[in-house]
Amino acid sequence: MDYTQERVATLHDYGDADPAAPAGRAAVVVPMTDREYAGLATERVFSELERVGPAEVVVPLRAPAERVPDFRDWLADFDLDLTLLWCDGPRVEGLLADAGLTGARGKGRDVWLALGVAARQDFVVLHDADTDTYEARDVRKLLFPLADGFDFSKGYYARVENDRLYGRLFRLFYEPLLAALQDTHSHGVLDFLGSFRYALAGECGLTSETARGLRVQREWGLEVGTLGEAFRLAGLDGAAQVDLGRYEHDHRAVSGPTGLSEMSEGVGAALFRAVEDAGVDVAYDEVRERYREHADRFVRAYGADAAFNGFEYDAAGERDQTGTYADAVQPPGDDDRLPAWDDAPLDPDAVAAAARADVTATED
């Protein structure tokens, strides 16, 4: 526990913080895929949301057509004003094609579709569906800064489970990479990005104006890309982070499809896109070399932290991971972000109507 402030306002939980917050003016976006159907963690999330009482819950769903009726029936059992936004339906796909917005499909694309619908409320909270430790007050914590005049709030937490440190992509890639950028470049965007205690957290809150102004990464890197946009839209004075305690959710392998190695490429691209957007001319070769140095320092520091607490820690394995992640230190490539809803050639009400029709059609 600490009470240290960062460059962005940092709201700590000193025990059982549960601030008053305008849940009745907020939409909660909970992206889901087929694998989350009726899972224990997901059941907990929606049961806790019943205690929150938001104005609306928007569930952007990526799943095959034959699974949609199961999701619809299961989610209907919760006492929530819930909008099921099936992102893979033919009518939704047709709208995207007509608007020239086809392309890579992933969590970011799903969230972007949901943000257009959710931003009809005053505030939007975004979080994942697979959190074993989720509590209703997490939503109120994320909403509180927005009601207090901030434009963006970000959750942070400890990734500690079963006497082990997790959050490897953050600890072993993002943190040392940002340190390398700060070594080699000086810019306010780096101060901003470095202020967030868990930059890869999926939990955040936005005013509707900020949500409509957000350009969104299509796949991996959604969370870092959102921070880059928060710098552009809210800045240091308009952003806050809130203590969500300790989070437990799914873990990924390093290699293989959807593994941490693949994710590091998306996270790296989103990070470099954010700093280049702000005007930083990245010296990639120098940053890559500095990253390796900082990664070794972080492995040593986290090893000491683990030993201090009597935790297991595989230092050699973590150093091997940093060698893999170094390959992701490269220019971000073409910008395929989805546009801000303020500028999109698409009406979010039309998306909601098309999604409703697509869901209904799966019943036939």
C-alpha positions as CSV (number, residue, x, y, z in Angstrom):
1,M,0.0,0.0,0.0
2,D,1.2,3.5,-0.7
3,Y,-0.2,7.0,-1.2
4,T,2.2,8.3,-3.9
5,Q,0.8,10.5,-6.6
6,E,2.0,10.1,-10.2
7,R,1.9,12.7,-13.1
8,V,-1.7,11.7,-13.5
9,A,-4.1,11.8,-10.5
10,T,-3.8,8.5,-8.6
11,L,-6.8,7.4,-6.5
12,H,-5.8,4.8,-3.9
13,D,-7.9,2.2,-2.1
14,Y,-6.8,2.4,1.5
15,G,-9.1,-0.4,2.6
16,D,-12.6,-0.7,1.2
17,A,-13.0,2.3,-1.1
18,D,-16.5,2.3,-2.6
19,P,-17.2,5.9,-3.8
20,A,-20.5,7.2,-4.8
21,A,-20.7,7.3,-8.6
22,P,-23.3,8.0,-11.3
23,A,-23.9,4.4,-12.5
24,G,-27.4,5.3,-13.7
25,R,-25.8,7.5,-16.3
26,A,-23.2,5.0,-17.5
27,A,-22.9,2.2,-20.0
28,V,-20.7,-0.7,-19.2
29,V,-19.0,-2.4,-22.2
30,V,-18.1,-6.1,-21.7
31,P,-16.5,-7.7,-24.8
32,M,-17.0,-11.4,-25.0
33,T,-16.0,-14.4,-27.2
34,D,-17.3,-17.9,-27.5
35,R,-15.0,-19.2,-24.8
36,E,-16.6,-17.0,-22.1
37,Y,-20.0,-18.6,-22.4
38,A,-21.5,-19.4,-19.0
39,G,-18.0,-19.4,-17.3
40,L,-17.7,-19.0,-13.6
41,A,-15.8,-15.7,-13.9
42,T,-18.2,-14.3,-16.4
43,E,-21.2,-15.3,-14.3
44,R,-19.6,-13.4,-11.4
45,V,-19.1,-10.3,-13.6
46,F,-22.7,-10.1,-14.6
47,S,-24.0,-10.9,-11.2
48,E,-21.9,-8.1,-9.8
49,L,-23.1,-5.8,-12.5
50,E,-26.7,-6.4,-11.3
51,R,-25.6,-4.8,-8.1
52,V,-24.2,-1.8,-10.0
53,G,-27.4,-0.9,-11.8
54,P,-25.8,0.8,-14.9
55,A,-28.1,2.5,-17.4
56,E,-27.0,-0.1,-20.0
57,V,-24.6,-3.0,-20.5
58,V,-23.3,-3.5,-24.0
59,V,-21.9,-6.9,-24.9
60,P,-20.0,-7.0,-28.2
61,L,-19.9,-10.7,-29.0
62,R,-17.5,-12.5,-31.3
63,A,-18.9,-16.0,-31.9
64,P,-20.3,-18.2,-34.6
65,A,-24.0,-17.9,-35.5
66,E,-25.0,-21.2,-33.9
67,R,-23.8,-20.0,-30.5
68,V,-25.6,-16.6,-30.5
69,P,-29.0,-18.0,-29.3
70,D,-27.2,-19.6,-26.3
71,F,-25.6,-16.3,-25.4
72,R,-28.8,-14.4,-25.8
73,D,-30.8,-16.7,-23.6
74,W,-28.1,-16.9,-20.9
75,L,-27.5,-13.2,-20.7
76,A,-31.3,-12.5,-20.6
77,D,-31.4,-14.2,-17.2
78,F,-29.5,-11.3,-15.6
79,D,-31.5,-8.3,-14.4
80,L,-29.8,-5.8,-16.6
81,D,-30.7,-3.5,-19.5
82,L,-28.4,-5.4,-21.8
83,T,-27.7,-4.9,-25.5
84,L,-26.2,-7.9,-27.3
85,L,-24.1,-6.6,-30.2
86,W,-23.2,-9.6,-32.3
87,C,-20.1,-8.3,-34.2
88,D,-20.0,-11.1,-36.8
89,G,-23.5,-10.9,-38.1
90,P,-24.0,-10.4,-41.9
91,R,-25.9,-7.1,-41.5
92,V,-23.2,-5.6,-39.3
93,E,-20.5,-6.8,-41.7
94,G,-22.4,-5.3,-44.6
95,L,-22.5,-1.9,-42.9
96,L,-18.8,-2.0,-42.3
97,A,-18.1,-3.0,-45.9
98,D,-20.3,-0.2,-47.2
99,A,-18.5,2.3,-45.0
100,G,-15.1,1.0,-46.2
101,L,-14.2,-0.2,-42.7
102,T,-13.5,-3.9,-43.4
103,G,-10.1,-5.2,-42.2
104,A,-8.6,-7.1,-39.3
105,R,-11.1,-8.4,-36.8
106,G,-10.3,-8.7,-33.1
107,K,-11.2,-7.4,-29.6
108,G,-10.4,-3.8,-30.6
109,R,-12.9,-3.9,-33.5
110,D,-15.6,-5.4,-31.3
111,V,-15.0,-2.7,-28.6
112,W,-15.1,0.0,-31.2
113,L,-18.5,-1.1,-32.4
114,A,-19.7,-1.2,-28.8
115,L,-18.4,2.3,-28.0
116,G,-20.5,3.9,-30.7
117,V,-23.6,2.4,-29.0
118,A,-22.5,2.9,-25.4
119,A,-21.6,6.6,-25.9
120,R,-25.3,7.5,-26.0
121,Q,-24.9,7.5,-22.2
122,D,-22.9,10.2,-20.3
123,F,-20.2,7.8,-19.3
124,V,-18.7,4.5,-20.5
125,V,-16.8,1.9,-18.5
126,L,-14.9,-0.8,-20.3
127,H,-13.7,-4.1,-18.8
128,D,-13.1,-7.7,-19.6
129,A,-15.4,-10.6,-18.7
130,D,-12.9,-13.1,-17.4
131,T,-12.0,-11.6,-14.0
132,D,-12.3,-14.0,-11.0
133,T,-11.9,-11.2,-8.5
134,Y,-14.4,-8.7,-10.0
135,E,-16.5,-6.5,-7.7
136,A,-19.4,-4.1,-8.3
137,R,-17.4,-1.3,-6.7
138,D,-14.8,-1.6,-9.5
139,V,-17.3,0.1,-11.8
140,R,-18.0,2.8,-9.2
141,K,-14.2,3.4,-8.8
142,L,-13.8,3.9,-12.5
143,L,-16.8,6.2,-12.7
144,F,-15.9,8.4,-9.7
145,P,-13.1,10.4,-11.5
146,L,-15.4,11.0,-14.5
147,A,-18.1,12.5,-12.3
148,D,-15.3,14.6,-10.6
149,G,-14.3,16.4,-13.8
150,F,-11.8,14.0,-15.4
151,D,-12.2,12.8,-19.0
152,F,-10.5,9.4,-18.7
153,S,-9.8,6.9,-15.9
154,K,-7.7,3.8,-15.9
155,G,-7.7,0.9,-13.5
156,Y,-4.5,-0.6,-12.0
157,Y,-3.9,-3.6,-9.9
158,A,-1.4,-6.3,-8.8
159,R,-1.1,-9.4,-10.9
160,V,-0.2,-11.7,-8.1
161,E,-1.7,-15.2,-7.8
162,N,-0.6,-18.4,-6.0
163,D,2.6,-16.9,-4.8
164,R,3.8,-15.9,-8.3
165,L,4.1,-12.6,-10.2
166,Y,2.1,-12.5,-13.4
167,G,1.5,-9.6,-15.9
168,R,4.6,-10.7,-17.8
169,L,3.9,-8.7,-20.9
170,F,3.7,-5.5,-18.8
171,R,6.6,-6.3,-16.6
172,L,9.0,-7.7,-19.2
173,F,8.0,-5.9,-22.3
174,Y,6.1,-2.7,-21.7
175,E,7.9,-1.3,-18.7
176,P,11.5,-1.8,-19.9
177,L,10.5,-0.6,-23.4
178,L,9.0,2.6,-22.1
179,A,12.1,3.1,-19.9
180,A,14.2,2.7,-23.1
181,L,12.1,5.3,-24.9
182,Q,12.5,7.7,-21.9
183,D,16.3,7.2,-22.0
184,T,16.5,8.1,-25.7
185,H,13.7,10.6,-26.2
186,S,12.1,13.4,-24.2
187,H,8.4,14.2,-24.7
188,G,5.3,14.7,-22.6
189,V,3.6,11.6,-24.1
190,L,6.3,9.5,-22.5
191,D,5.7,11.1,-19.1
192,F,2.0,10.4,-19.6
193,L,2.4,6.8,-20.6
194,G,4.9,6.2,-17.8
195,S,2.5,7.5,-15.1
196,F,0.1,4.5,-15.4
197,R,0.9,1.7,-13.0
198,Y,-0.6,-1.1,-15.1
199,A,-0.8,0.2,-18.7
200,L,-2.1,-3.1,-20.0
201,A,-5.2,-3.2,-17.8
202,G,-8.3,-3.6,-19.8
203,E,-10.4,-1.6,-17.3
204,C,-11.1,2.1,-18.0
205,G,-13.7,4.7,-17.9
206,L,-14.4,7.5,-20.4
207,T,-16.8,10.4,-20.8
208,S,-19.1,10.0,-23.8
209,E,-17.2,12.8,-25.5
210,T,-13.9,11.0,-25.0
211,A,-15.4,7.7,-26.2
212,R,-16.6,9.3,-29.4
213,G,-13.2,10.8,-30.1
214,L,-11.2,7.6,-29.6
215,R,-9.4,6.0,-32.6
216,V,-9.2,2.3,-31.8
217,Q,-6.7,-0.5,-32.5
218,R,-8.4,-3.4,-34.3
219,E,-6.6,-6.2,-32.5
220,W,-3.8,-6.5,-29.9
221,G,-2.6,-3.2,-28.4
222,L,-6.1,-1.9,-27.6
223,E,-5.2,-0.8,-24.1
224,V,-2.0,1.0,-25.0
225,G,-3.6,2.5,-28.0
226,T,-6.4,3.8,-25.8
227,L,-3.7,5.4,-23.5
228,G,-2.2,7.2,-26.5
229,E,-5.6,8.5,-27.4
230,A,-6.2,9.6,-23.8
231,F,-3.1,11.7,-24.0
232,R,-4.4,13.4,-27.1
233,L,-8.0,13.8,-25.8
234,A,-7.5,14.3,-22.1
235,G,-3.9,15.0,-21.3
236,L,-2.2,14.8,-18.0
237,D,-4.7,17.0,-16.2
238,G,-7.7,15.2,-17.6
239,A,-6.7,11.6,-16.8
240,A,-6.7,9.6,-13.5
241,Q,-6.0,6.1,-12.5
242,V,-7.8,4.1,-9.8
243,D,-6.7,1.3,-7.5
244,L,-8.7,-1.9,-8.3
245,G,-6.7,-4.0,-5.8
246,R,-5.7,-7.4,-7.0
247,Y,-6.9,-9.0,-10.2
248,E,-7.0,-12.7,-11.2
249,H,-7.8,-13.8,-14.7
250,D,-6.6,-16.0,-17.6
251,H,-3.0,-16.4,-18.4
252,R,-1.4,-17.0,-21.8
253,A,1.5,-19.0,-23.1
254,V,4.5,-17.1,-24.5
255,S,4.5,-18.8,-28.0
256,G,1.8,-19.9,-30.4
257,P,-1.3,-18.2,-31.8
258,T,-2.7,-15.5,-29.4
259,G,0.4,-16.0,-27.2
260,L,2.4,-13.3,-25.5
261,S,4.9,-13.1,-28.2
262,E,2.2,-12.3,-30.8
263,M,0.6,-9.9,-28.4
264,S,3.9,-8.1,-27.9
265,E,3.9,-7.2,-31.6
266,G,0.5,-5.5,-31.3
267,V,1.4,-3.8,-28.0
268,G,4.7,-2.5,-29.4
269,A,3.0,-1.2,-32.6
270,A,0.3,0.6,-30.5
271,L,2.9,2.1,-28.2
272,F,5.1,3.3,-31.1
273,R,2.1,4.6,-32.9
274,A,1.1,6.6,-29.9
275,V,4.5,8.2,-29.5
276,E,4.9,8.9,-33.2
277,D,1.4,10.5,-33.2
278,A,2.7,12.9,-30.6
279,G,5.7,13.9,-32.7
280,V,8.4,11.6,-31.4
281,D,10.9,10.4,-34.1
282,V,11.8,7.0,-32.6
283,A,15.4,5.8,-33.0
284,Y,14.4,2.1,-33.2
285,D,17.9,0.5,-33.2
286,E,19.0,2.5,-30.1
287,V,15.7,1.8,-28.3
288,R,16.0,-1.9,-29.0
289,E,19.5,-2.0,-27.5
290,R,18.4,0.0,-24.4
291,Y,15.3,-2.2,-24.1
292,R,17.6,-5.3,-23.6
293,E,19.5,-3.4,-20.9
294,H,16.4,-2.3,-19.1
295,A,14.8,-5.7,-19.4
296,D,17.7,-7.3,-17.6
297,R,17.4,-4.7,-14.9
298,F,13.6,-5.4,-14.5
299,V,14.2,-9.2,-14.3
300,R,16.7,-8.6,-11.5
301,A,14.3,-6.2,-9.7
302,Y,11.3,-8.4,-10.0
303,G,13.4,-11.4,-8.9
304,A,14.4,-9.6,-5.8
305,D,10.7,-8.6,-5.2
306,A,9.6,-12.2,-5.6
307,A,12.3,-13.5,-3.2
308,F,11.4,-10.8,-0.7
309,N,7.9,-12.3,-0.5
310,G,9.0,-15.9,-0.7
311,F,7.5,-16.4,-4.2
312,E,8.6,-18.7,-7.0
313,Y,10.5,-16.9,-9.7
314,D,12.1,-18.2,-12.9
315,A,14.7,-15.6,-13.8
316,A,16.2,-17.5,-16.7
317,G,12.8,-18.1,-18.2
318,E,11.9,-14.4,-17.9
319,R,15.2,-13.4,-19.5
320,D,14.4,-15.7,-22.4
321,Q,11.0,-14.0,-22.8
322,T,12.6,-10.6,-23.1
323,G,14.8,-11.9,-25.9
324,T,11.6,-12.9,-27.8
325,Y,10.0,-9.5,-27.1
326,A,12.9,-7.6,-28.4
327,D,11.8,-8.6,-31.9
328,A,8.7,-6.5,-31.4
329,V,10.8,-3.3,-31.2
330,Q,10.2,-2.1,-34.8
331,P,8.2,0.6,-36.6
332,P,4.4,0.1,-36.3
333,G,3.6,-0.3,-40.0
334,D,0.5,0.9,-41.7
335,D,-2.1,2.6,-39.5
336,D,-5.3,0.6,-39.7
337,R,-7.0,2.0,-36.6
338,L,-10.7,2.4,-36.7
339,P,-11.8,6.1,-36.8
340,A,-13.3,8.1,-34.0
341,W,-17.0,7.8,-34.0
342,D,-17.2,11.6,-34.3
343,D,-15.6,11.1,-37.8
344,A,-16.9,7.7,-38.7
345,P,-18.9,7.2,-42.0
346,L,-21.4,5.1,-40.0
347,D,-24.3,5.7,-37.6
348,P,-24.0,3.8,-34.3
349,D,-27.8,3.5,-34.2
350,A,-27.7,1.7,-37.6
351,V,-25.1,-0.7,-36.1
352,A,-27.3,-1.4,-33.1
353,A,-30.3,-2.0,-35.4
354,A,-28.3,-4.3,-37.7
355,A,-27.0,-6.3,-34.7
356,R,-30.5,-6.7,-33.3
357,A,-31.7,-8.0,-36.7
358,D,-28.7,-10.4,-37.0
359,V,-29.3,-11.8,-33.5
360,T,-33.0,-12.3,-34.3
361,A,-32.1,-14.1,-37.5
362,T,-30.1,-16.7,-35.7
363,E,-33.3,-17.9,-34.1
364,D,-34.7,-19.1,-37.5
